[in-house]
Amino acid sequence: MFLVEVIGIEKKEERGNGLSNINFTQKKLEKIAIAGETGSGKSTLLKIIAGLGQPDGGKVLFEDKRVKGPLEELIPGQKGIAYLSQDFALPHFLTVEQVLIYANPLPDALAEKDEVAKELYATCKIAHLLNRRTDQLSGGEKQRVALTKLLLTQPRLLLLDEPFSNLDMLHKSLLKSVINEISDRLNITCTLVSHDPLDSLSWADTILVMKDGAIVQHATPEEIYKQPINEYVAGLFGKYNLLPSSISKALLGARDKTKGREGLFIRPENFVITKSQKDLSAKGIVQKVSFFGSYYEIEIKVEGVVITVQTQLQLYLLKGEGVFVSLSI
């Protein structure tokens, strides 16, 4: 049994962000990340799953029951599903404790001193904020309070729409740890949308990549990163090299299978640089060496194609120097 089934969802939008034949399933406690460029339809899809958007076709099943849209319900939203939008808002001039008490649908069962509420406060790392007013909170603190407010409804599915946007590195890191704990400690299934897909790689069990309202690749993070279906997917998840068949054949030999494909996608960290030739290597000329703290990024021209290589080794390479590149995979 699937917790969520998205079946043939269609949505027409005048300004884009529409959806075309979206299909996927989600098991209980499976962590799904939805990635894609701005305007690819990620947020539109999330709202339809939450019952806050009305599809033009198809359906969403949650625990085997169809999720109704806002045109079918007086109060939009599916019971059991919590949705944290990019535009969340907290009441002004109330303390965090007051906001959470007023939002609590079961005040007797989830009072401030109740163990369940305590666990929520600890998980979302807001226990020290209870006596502060909402207008005294930073953006990251407000977001964690808004998240706690949603979790008080005891959802089985939590939808997070761009939770890391506009956060500094400290609050972003803190929120990441909170989201990781939500599934483990509270037994809640999570789906996350992020404009920075790199946030998804270490968290998700499954990644859906969207473009122009359609899913273009549905796979594990490792498959998405190492075997992107096209340049669009490859570019979303970091720097890459698209090697023509002449170079891929020199580097892979009999293992080369690029015939009939647009080329071979290789991440910069999957190259090895040597100053002497070895089997399955290609000669190139160093174009640029850049230092990034934990690694060096080196641009090497091979057969007229500039290849970007990342390495932690300082080879003392100079611009114009001849080297050989091979693959570590």
C-alpha positions in Angstrom: 0.0 0.0 0.0 1.3 3.4 -0.9 0.8 6.4 1.3 0.5 8.7 -1.7 -0.5 8.0 -5.4 -0.3 10.8 -7.9 -2.1 9.6 -11.1 -2.2 11.5 -14.4 -2.3 15.0 -12.8 -2.9 17.8 -15.3 -3.0 21.5 -14.7 -3.2 24.3 -17.2 -1.8 27.7 -16.2 -1.8 30.9 -18.3 1.6 32.0 -16.9 3.3 28.6 -17.1 3.9 26.4 -14.0 1.3 24.0 -15.4 1.5 20.2 -15.1 1.3 17.5 -17.7 0.6 13.8 -16.9 2.3 13.6 -13.5 2.5 10.1 -12.1 4.4 8.8 -9.1 3.9 6.9 -5.8 5.3 7.4 -2.3 5.6 4.8 0.4 5.3 5.5 4.1 8.5 7.2 5.4 10.0 7.4 1.9 11.7 10.8 1.5 11.0 12.4 -1.9 12.6 15.5 -3.2 11.2 17.4 -6.2 13.8 19.4 -8.1 13.7 21.6 -11.1 14.2 25.1 -12.4 12.0 28.0 -11.4 8.6 27.7 -13.2 8.9 23.9 -13.7 5.7 23.3 -11.7 7.1 22.0 -8.4 5.0 24.2 -6.1 1.9 23.8 -8.2 2.2 20.0 -7.8 2.8 20.2 -4.0 -0.3 22.3 -3.5 -2.4 19.8 -5.5 -1.1 17.0 -3.3 -2.0 19.1 -0.2 -5.5 19.7 -1.4 -4.8 23.4 -1.8 -4.7 23.4 -5.6 -7.4 22.1 -8.0 -6.1 19.8 -10.9 -7.7 19.9 -14.3 -7.3 16.2 -14.7 -6.1 13.1 -12.8 -6.2 12.5 -9.1 -4.2 12.3 -5.9 -4.8 9.4 -3.5 -3.8 9.8 0.2 -4.1 6.6 2.2 -6.3 5.3 -0.6 -8.7 8.2 -0.5 -8.9 10.9 -3.2 -7.6 14.3 -2.2 -10.3 16.9 -2.9 -9.3 20.4 -4.2 -10.4 23.8 -3.0 -13.3 23.9 -5.5 -14.8 20.8 -3.7 -14.1 21.7 -0.1 -15.3 24.7 1.9 -12.1 24.7 3.9 -9.3 23.6 1.6 -6.6 21.1 2.7 -6.4 17.4 3.2 -6.6 16.0 6.8 -3.4 14.2 7.6 -1.3 16.4 5.2 0.6 19.4 6.4 1.9 22.0 3.9 4.6 24.5 4.8 4.5 27.2 2.1 7.2 29.7 1.1 4.9 32.4 2.4 4.1 31.2 5.8 3.0 33.8 8.4 2.8 33.9 12.2 0.5 36.1 14.2 2.1 39.4 15.3 2.8 40.4 18.9 2.1 36.9 20.4 4.7 34.8 22.1 5.7 31.6 20.5 4.1 29.7 23.3 0.8 31.5 22.7 1.0 30.8 18.9 1.4 27.1 19.6 -1.3 26.8 22.2 -3.8 28.6 20.0 -2.9 26.4 17.1 -3.1 23.2 19.1 -6.2 21.2 17.9 -6.1 19.0 21.1 -5.1 21.4 23.9 -5.7 18.8 26.6 -3.8 16.0 25.0 -1.0 18.3 23.8 -0.6 20.9 26.5 2.7 22.7 27.0 4.0 20.2 29.5 2.8 17.2 27.6 5.6 14.8 26.5 4.5 14.9 22.9 4.6 18.7 22.7 8.0 18.6 24.5 9.3 16.2 21.9 8.1 18.5 19.1 9.8 21.5 20.6 13.0 19.6 21.0 12.9 18.2 17.5 12.2 21.6 15.9 14.7 23.2 18.3 12.4 26.0 19.6 12.1 25.2 23.3 14.3 28.2 24.1 12.0 30.5 22.0 8.7 29.9 23.8 8.7 33.1 25.7 9.8 35.3 22.8 7.3 37.3 20.7 7.1 36.4 17.0 8.3 39.8 16.0 11.6 39.1 17.9 12.4 36.0 15.9 14.8 35.7 13.0 13.6 34.2 9.6 15.0 30.8 10.4 13.4 30.8 13.9 10.0 31.8 12.5 10.2 29.0 10.0 10.9 26.4 12.7 8.0 27.8 14.8 5.7 27.6 11.8 6.9 24.0 11.2 6.1 23.1 14.9 2.7 24.7 14.5 2.0 22.3 11.6 3.3 19.3 13.4 0.9 19.8 16.3 -1.8 18.7 13.9 -0.1 15.3 13.9 0.2 14.9 10.1 1.2 11.7 8.4 2.6 13.5 5.4 4.6 16.8 5.6 5.1 18.8 2.4 7.9 21.4 2.5 7.9 24.1 -0.3 11.4 25.7 -0.6 12.1 25.5 3.1 15.8 26.6 2.8 15.2 29.8 0.7 16.3 33.1 2.2 18.1 31.4 5.1 21.7 32.0 6.1 24.1 29.1 6.4 23.6 28.7 10.1 19.8 28.5 10.0 19.8 26.5 6.9 22.1 23.8 8.5 19.8 23.9 11.6 16.7 23.4 9.6 18.2 20.6 7.6 18.9 18.7 10.9 15.3 19.4 12.0 13.9 18.0 8.8 16.1 14.9 9.1 14.8 14.3 12.6 11.1 14.7 11.7 11.0 11.4 9.8 13.2 9.5 12.2 11.8 10.7 15.6 8.2 11.5 14.7 7.4 8.8 12.1 6.3 11.4 9.5 6.7 11.0 5.7 8.2 14.0 4.0 8.2 15.5 0.5 10.5 18.5 -0.1 10.8 21.0 -2.9 14.0 22.9 -3.2 15.3 25.5 -5.7 18.8 24.2 -4.8 18.8 20.5 -5.8 22.1 19.9 -4.1 20.2 20.2 -0.8 18.3 17.0 -1.8 21.1 14.6 -2.6 22.1 13.7 0.9 18.5 13.7 2.2 16.2 12.1 -0.3 15.5 8.4 -1.0 14.0 9.4 -4.4 14.3 12.5 -6.5 11.8 13.7 -9.1 13.2 16.1 -11.6 10.7 18.4 -13.3 10.9 20.6 -16.4 8.1 22.5 -18.1 5.5 20.8 -15.9 6.6 17.2 -16.6 8.8 14.7 -14.8 11.9 14.1 -16.9 13.7 11.8 -14.5 12.6 9.8 -11.5 15.4 7.9 -9.7 17.6 7.6 -6.7 19.9 10.5 -5.8 23.0 8.5 -6.9 21.4 7.7 -10.3 20.3 11.3 -10.8 23.8 12.6 -10.0 25.9 9.9 -11.8 23.6 9.0 -14.7 21.5 12.1 -15.6 19.2 11.6 -18.5 20.2 14.9 -20.2 22.1 18.1 -19.8 19.3 19.8 -18.0 19.3 17.2 -15.2 23.1 17.1 -15.1 23.3 20.9 -14.7 20.8 21.1 -11.9 23.0 19.0 -9.6 26.4 20.6 -10.2 29.2 21.0 -12.7 29.6 18.3 -15.3 31.5 17.5 -18.5 29.8 16.2 -21.7 32.4 14.3 -23.5 32.1 13.6 -27.3 32.5 10.0 -28.4 36.1 10.4 -29.5 37.2 11.3 -26.0 34.9 8.9 -24.2 36.3 6.1 -26.4 39.9 7.0 -25.5 39.0 7.0 -21.7 36.7 3.9 -21.7 37.9 1.7 -24.5 35.7 -1.3 -24.9 33.4 0.0 -22.1 32.4 3.0 -24.2 28.7 2.9 -24.9 28.1 6.5 -26.1 27.2 5.5 -29.7 23.9 7.0 -30.6 23.8 9.2 -27.5 24.5 12.9 -27.1 27.8 12.1 -25.2 29.1 10.9 -21.9 28.3 12.8 -18.7 31.3 12.9 -16.3 31.4 14.9 -13.0 34.7 16.8 -12.4 35.7 14.7 -9.4 35.7 11.5 -11.5 38.8 12.4 -13.4 42.4 11.6 -12.5 45.3 13.8 -13.7 48.8 12.4 -14.3 51.9 13.8 -15.9 52.7 10.5 -17.7 50.6 8.6 -20.1 48.7 5.5 -18.9 46.2 3.1 -20.5 42.9 4.6 -21.3 44.0 8.2 -21.0 43.8 11.3 -23.1 46.4 14.1 -23.5 45.4 17.7 -22.8 46.8 21.2 -22.1 46.1 23.0 -18.8 44.1 26.1 -19.3 43.4 27.3 -15.8 44.0 26.3 -12.1 41.7 27.6 -9.4 42.0 27.0 -5.6 38.7 26.4 -3.7 39.9 25.5 -0.2 39.2 21.8 0.0 40.0 21.2 -3.7 41.5 22.5 -6.9 39.5 23.0 -10.0 41.5 22.6 -13.2 40.4 23.3 -16.8 42.2 21.1 -19.4 41.7 21.3 -23.1 41.5 17.8 -24.7 40.9 17.6 -28.5 39.5 21.1 -28.5 37.1 20.4 -25.6 37.7 22.1 -22.2 37.3 19.5 -19.4 36.8 20.6 -15.8 38.5 18.5 -13.2 38.3 18.6 -9.4 41.1 17.2 -7.3 42.4 17.5 -3.8 45.9 16.9 -4.9 48.3 19.9 -5.6 50.1 18.8 -8.7 51.8 22.2 -9.2 50.4 22.5 -12.6 51.0 25.6 -14.8 48.9 27.0 -17.5 50.0 25.6 -20.9 51.5 22.4 -19.3 50.7 19.1 -20.9 49.0 16.4 -18.8 47.0 13.2 -19.2 43.5 12.6 -17.9 41.8 9.3 -17.2 38.7 8.2 -15.3 38.4 7.0 -11.7 35.1 5.2 -12.4 
